[in-house]
């Protein structure tokens, strides 16, 4: 049986005195009452932290993320200048003499008191530095937090403006698996965002190892390999170094002298 609007209203009118036909509200106005205390710390990720699975492996699933861009006035540029044990990752470094500044695209996400130490441990070779609010802009309809501190990780060895950045060398090259991780994250926001990341990253060089799991048939393990390679091949400054990306055996043969002459990094 389907109750008509007229029958429903007639039923309300016939309700016994003292009984409410509509449940009483416990409280009618929750306007401006937050669900929880807002976070006070946020991280600006500009490399592997852009990648959602990578970021959530340290944090937790479902962390809110806002794509954002850091102003050239921050004074540092994104560069391949953060050496790990056997490869070189992305970092930030001061501009060299006569070197133009560049904006840096990335993502901003909240961290609580439990998560912040986890990210500090993950980024153990970096110092966490505060970013002034006027130097960062959102890239989506969702705005950035109005309160709290936004942090960025800067390699420890470039904390001094006079320090010489540690760029890729024969023992610590660019590795394609890390580049793939970063660009897969960037592609979450579209190809133009990924191209911007490549274009605003300095110090692509001759030491570039193609260490993909199936390097000669990359699409088997990485469906977006063709998209990534296309971006690298046509976007400066990476495109100038792309011909130097080598399979492991070719890399070793080309750089054998450098590998012999320089000490291997301590493990």
GUVONU-659553 format. One record per residue (C-alpha): x, y, z; residue in three letters. Coordinates in steps of 0.05 Angstrom, whole numbers, plus 32768, in hexadecimal, padded with zeros to 4 digits. Layout:
BEGIN
XYZala/...
This chain:
BEGIN
800080008000unk/801B80457FEDunk/800B807D801Dunk/7FF880BE7FFBunk/800D81028015unk/7FC581128028unk/7FBF80D28051unk/800280E08074unk/7FEC81268088unk/7FA9810C80A0unk/7FCE80DB80CCunk/7FF8811380EAunk/7FB8813A80FAunk/7F9A80FD811Cunk/7FD780F08149unk/7FC580EE8193unk/7FD3812C81BBunk/8017812C81DCunk/8037810081A7unk/8064811F8174unk/805C8107812Dunk/80A3811E811Dunk/80DD8107814Aunk/80F9813F8175unk/813F81578165unk/8174814E819Aunk/8196818C817Eunk/818381B48141unk/81C281DB8130unk/820881BD8126unk/822181F680FBunk/826C82048102unk/827781C8812Funk/82B2819F8113unk/82B281548116unk/82F681558136unk/832F81848146unk/834E819B8104unk/8395818380F6unk/83CE81B38105unk/8404819480DAunk/84068189808Funk/843C816F8060unk/844B8188801Aunk/8461814B7FF2unk/848581587FB0unk/84A281137F9Funk/848E80CD7FB4unk/845C80EA7FE6unk/843181007FABunk/842480B67F9Eunk/83E680A07FC5unk/83FB80577FD5unk/8441806F7FE8unk/842780A68015unk/83F2807A8035unk/842680448043unk/844380748076unk/84038097808Bunk/83BE80788086unk/838A806F804Funk/835B80A88040unk/838680E28054unk/836B81218034unk/8398813D7FFEunk/839A81807FDAunk/83C581887F9Bunk/83EF81C77FA5unk/842881F07F8Aunk/8463820F7FAEunk/847982547F97unk/84BF82617F7Aunk/84C582947FB3unk/84CF82597FE2unk/8517825D7FCAunk/852482147FBCunk/851A81EA7F7Dunk/850781A27F75unk/854481797F61unk/856281347F5Eunk/858D81447F9Aunk/857A81137FD2unk/85A880D87FCFunk/859280977FEFunk/85BB80587FF9unk/85BC80457FAFunk/859380797F89unk/858280C37F89unk/853D80DB7F9Cunk/851A811E7F95unk/852A81567FC5unk/852C81A17FC9unk/856B81CB7FC2unk/857E82147FBDunk/858382327F78unk/85C882377F5Bunk/85E782787F43unk/85BE82937F09unk/858D82597F0Eunk/8544826B7F05unk/851282597F3Aunk/84D6822C7F2Dunk/8495821B7F4Eunk/848D81D57F6Bunk/844D81AE7F65unk/843A817A7F99unk/840481697FCBunk/83F281808011unk/83D5814F8043unk/83C7814F808Eunk/83EF812980C2unk/83DE811F810Bunk/840B81168147unk/841280CC8139unk/842080D280EEunk/8453810B80EFunk/848B80E2810Funk/847E80AA80DDunk/848A80D980A3unk/84C780F680C5unk/84E480B080CAunk/84D380A28081unk/84F680E2806Cunk/853180D6809Aunk/856380F7806Bunk/853A81378069unk/852B81718098unk/84E3818780A1unk/84DC81D18094unk/849F81FE8098unk/8481821D8059unk/84658264805Funk/841B8263804Dunk/841F82998017unk/8451826E7FF1unk/842382347FE2unk/83E382327FB9unk/83AD81FD7FAFunk/83A381DF7F69unk/835B81C77F72unk/831881E17F8Aunk/832B81CA7FD0unk/835281FF7FF6unk/838E81F88024unk/838581F98070unk/8380823E808Eunk/83A4822B80CEunk/83DD81FC80E0unk/842381F280C4unk/843481D7807Funk/847781B2807Eunk/84A5819D8045unk/84E0816D8049unk/852481888033unk/8562815C802Eunk/858F8166806Bunk/85CD81728042unk/85B081AF8020unk/859881D1805Funk/85D482008057unk/85CA822D801Aunk/86148225800Aunk/861181D9800Aunk/862081B57FCAunk/85E4818A7FB5unk/85F1813F7FAFunk/85DA81307F68unk/85D480EC7F47unk/861580C77F3Aunk/862880827F1Funk/861A805F7F60unk/85DB80867F72unk/85B780927F30unk/857080A67F20unk/854980657F21unk/850C805D7EF5unk/84E580377F2Bunk/84E680757F58unk/84D680A37F1Eunk/849B80767F0Dunk/8482807A7F56unk/848480C67F54unk/846480CE7F10unk/842D809B7F1Funk/841B80C87F59unk/841E81067F2Dunk/83F180E47EF9unk/83BB80DF7F2Eunk/83B181297F1Eunk/83B981247ED3unk/83EF81257E9Eunk/83F881717EA0unk/8407816C7EEBunk/843A81357EDEunk/845A815D7EA6unk/845F81997ED5unk/8483816E7F08unk/84B681587ED5unk/84BF819F7EB9unk/84CB81BC7EFFunk/84FE81887F15unk/854881977F0Bunk/8587816B7F05unk/857081337ED7unk/85B281177EBFunk/85DA80E07E9Eunk/85D580AF7ED8unk/859080907ECCunk/858380477ED8unk/854680247EBBunk/853A7FF37EF4unk/84F17FE37EE5unk/84DA7F9D7EF7unk/84CF7F8C7EAEunk/84F87FC37E8Funk/84F57FA97E47unk/84A97F9D7E4Bunk/84967FD17E7Funk/844B7FD17E70unk/84457F8B7E8Dunk/84517FA37ED4unk/84437FED7ECAunk/84087FFC7E9Cunk/841880477E9Dunk/8460803D7E88unk/845280587E42unk/843280977E5Eunk/846C80A27E8Dunk/84A080977E57unk/847B80C57E28unk/847C80FD7E5Cunk/84C680F27E6Bunk/84D780F07E21unk/84B581317E0Eunk/84BB815C7E4Dunk/84F981857E5Bunk/852781807E80unk/851D81357E87unk/8518812B7E3Cunk/856181427E34unk/857881097E61unk/854680D47E4Cunk/857680B57E19unk/85A580A87E53unk/8572807B7E76unk/859280367E70unk/85827FEE7E80unk/85AD7FD27EB9unk/85E07FAD7E8Eunk/85E97FE97E60unk/85ED80197E9Bunk/86247FF07EBBunk/864C7FEC7E7Aunk/864680377E6Cunk/8658804E7EB2unk/868980177EC4unk/86C480477ECBunk/869D80757EF9unk/8684803B7F22unk/86CC80227F2Bunk/86EA80667F3Aunk/86B8807F7F6Dunk/86AA805B7FAFunk/866980367FB5unk/863980537FE9unk/86388034802Dunk/85FD8007803Aunk/
